[in-house]
Amino acid sequence: MTASAERLTTDLSSLSETQGDYEPSSDKPSQAQVMQEKALIDSFIRLYQHLNKDNLHLLAQVYSNDIEFSDPLHHVSGLPALTHYFANLYQNVASIDFDIHQVIHQQGAATLKWTMVFSHSKLNAGEDITVEGVSILGLNNKIYQHQDFFDLGTMLYEHIPLVGSLVKLVKSKASR
């Protein structure tokens, strides 16, 4: 996961050098567009630092109605489906905090490297779980695409009785 995250968080402008058929848009973003996208990214970060099961209506402030969201668990289309998905995820979450380590922004896109610390009543005896991840965002007036990458074993499987021991054993043997 670490190597993948590092590749994903490399400067997006280097894609033009490494991908021969990639041609960046010749349209230079206006200063206003750049500032609007940076403000959207800042709003996204602030939202996730305060998001909980009681304020999911705030998702509409940063996500478009036709948002495409995916993570290792699900793929959902549309703001109502995303809100429902988050409502289910947050149902048993006692606390959740996001620390954004790095933001890379280029016209129409952003990549965020983060650490999530959460506690869930049914996982890890309710104790904190720490997960490292990366989010890739497609930007327009609002976020129209959001894809998360993280280790599902670290987040979930390692904290389920019996399954957790097996996952940890497999990870240990694979890292030798």
C-alpha positions in Angstrom: 0.0 0.0 0.0 2.8 2.4 0.8 4.4 2.2 -2.6 1.0 2.7 -4.2 0.2 5.7 -2.1 3.5 7.2 -2.9 2.9 6.7 -6.6 -0.5 8.2 -6.3 0.8 11.3 -4.5 3.5 12.1 -6.9 3.2 15.5 -8.6 0.4 15.1 -11.2 2.4 17.2 -13.6 4.9 14.4 -14.0 2.3 12.4 -15.8 3.0 14.3 -19.0 6.6 13.2 -18.9 5.9 9.5 -18.0 2.8 8.9 -20.1 3.5 9.5 -23.8 -0.1 9.8 -24.9 -1.1 12.1 -22.1 -1.5 15.7 -23.2 -2.4 18.2 -20.6 -5.0 20.8 -21.4 -3.7 23.8 -23.3 -6.1 25.9 -21.4 -4.3 27.6 -18.5 -6.5 27.8 -15.4 -7.5 31.3 -14.5 -6.4 32.7 -11.1 -10.0 32.7 -10.1 -10.4 29.0 -11.0 -7.3 28.0 -9.1 -8.6 30.0 -6.0 -12.0 28.4 -6.3 -10.6 24.9 -6.4 -8.3 25.6 -3.4 -11.3 26.9 -1.5 -13.2 23.8 -2.4 -10.3 21.6 -1.2 -10.1 23.6 2.1 -13.9 23.2 2.6 -13.5 19.5 2.0 -10.8 19.2 4.6 -12.7 21.2 7.1 -15.9 19.1 6.5 -14.1 15.9 7.1 -12.5 17.2 10.3 -16.0 17.7 11.7 -18.1 15.1 9.9 -20.2 12.8 12.0 -23.5 10.9 11.7 -25.5 14.0 12.8 -24.3 16.4 10.1 -24.1 14.3 6.9 -26.3 16.9 5.2 -23.1 19.0 5.0 -21.8 16.7 2.3 -23.9 18.7 -0.2 -21.6 21.7 0.4 -18.6 20.0 -1.3 -20.0 17.1 -3.4 -22.0 17.5 -6.6 -25.3 15.8 -6.9 -23.8 13.2 -9.4 -20.8 12.4 -7.2 -19.0 9.1 -8.0 -17.5 7.7 -4.8 -15.5 4.5 -4.4 -13.3 3.0 -1.7 -12.2 -0.6 -1.0 -15.7 -1.4 0.4 -18.1 0.1 -2.1 -18.8 2.2 -5.2 -21.8 4.6 -5.0 -23.2 7.1 -7.5 -25.1 10.2 -6.5 -25.2 12.4 -3.4 -28.2 10.6 -1.8 -26.4 7.2 -2.2 -23.2 8.7 -0.7 -25.1 10.2 2.2 -26.8 6.8 2.9 -23.5 5.0 2.6 -21.9 7.3 5.2 -24.9 7.1 7.5 -24.4 3.3 7.6 -20.6 3.7 8.1 -21.0 6.2 10.9 -23.8 4.4 12.7 -21.5 2.7 15.3 -18.5 5.1 15.0 -17.8 6.6 18.4 -15.2 9.0 17.1 -13.3 9.7 13.9 -10.5 12.2 13.1 -8.7 12.9 9.8 -5.2 14.3 9.7 -4.4 15.5 6.2 -0.6 15.2 5.6 -0.3 16.3 2.0 -2.4 18.0 -0.6 -1.4 18.0 -4.3 -3.6 20.2 -6.4 -3.6 20.6 -10.2 -6.3 22.0 -12.4 -9.4 19.9 -11.9 -7.9 17.4 -9.5 -6.4 16.9 -6.0 -4.7 14.1 -4.2 -4.8 14.0 -0.4 -2.7 11.8 1.8 -4.3 11.3 5.2 -4.4 9.4 8.5 -7.8 8.4 9.9 -8.1 7.5 13.6 -11.5 6.1 14.6 -13.2 4.0 17.2 -16.1 1.7 16.4 -18.1 -0.1 19.0 -17.8 -3.5 17.2 -14.1 -3.3 16.2 -11.0 -3.6 18.3 -13.0 -3.6 21.6 -14.0 0.0 20.8 -10.3 1.2 21.0 -8.8 3.5 18.4 -7.9 2.1 15.0 -5.4 4.1 12.8 -5.6 3.8 9.0 -3.3 5.5 6.4 -4.9 6.4 3.1 -5.1 8.5 -0.1 -8.0 10.3 -1.7 -8.1 11.4 -5.3 -10.7 14.1 -6.0 -12.1 15.3 -9.3 -12.9 19.0 -9.1 -15.3 21.2 -10.9 -17.6 23.7 -9.1 -17.9 20.9 -6.6 -16.3 17.4 -6.2 -17.7 15.1 -8.8 -15.4 12.1 -8.2 -13.8 10.8 -5.0 -11.8 7.6 -4.8 -10.2 6.4 -1.6 -7.3 4.0 -1.3 -6.5 2.3 2.1 -5.6 -1.0 3.6 -8.9 -2.7 4.3 -7.1 -5.3 6.5 -5.8 -2.5 8.8 -9.2 -0.8 8.9 -11.5 -3.8 9.4 -10.3 -7.4 9.0 -7.5 -7.3 11.6 -10.0 -6.3 14.2 -12.5 -9.2 13.7 -12.0 -12.2 16.1 -10.3 -15.2 14.4 -10.1 -13.4 11.0 -7.9 -10.7 12.5 -5.3 -13.2 13.7 -5.2 -14.9 10.2 -4.8 -11.5 8.4 -2.0 -10.5 10.7 -0.3 -13.9 10.2 -0.6 -13.5 6.4 0.8 -10.0 6.5 3.7 -11.1 8.7 4.6 -13.9 6.4 4.3 -11.8 3.3 6.6 -9.1 4.6 9.5 -11.5 5.2 
